[in-house]
């Protein structure tokens, strides 16, 4: 723990750690959505937007960037 604190990586992190960084050594497992743990849950967010009839994926196949 002392080494982690000395690294300074904890600064500016919600909860004081970033599971994808050095603190990942302290995490035995993640239950649920990994993207929720590290940031915005993209899969879940896209599904919610699609269910609200917002065409999140509509233009992905034609090469256009929305």
Secondary structure, DSSP 4 states (H G I P E B T S, - for coil): -HHHHHH-TTTT-GGG--TTSGGGGG-----S-HHHHHS--HHHHHHHHHHTT--TTTTTTTT---
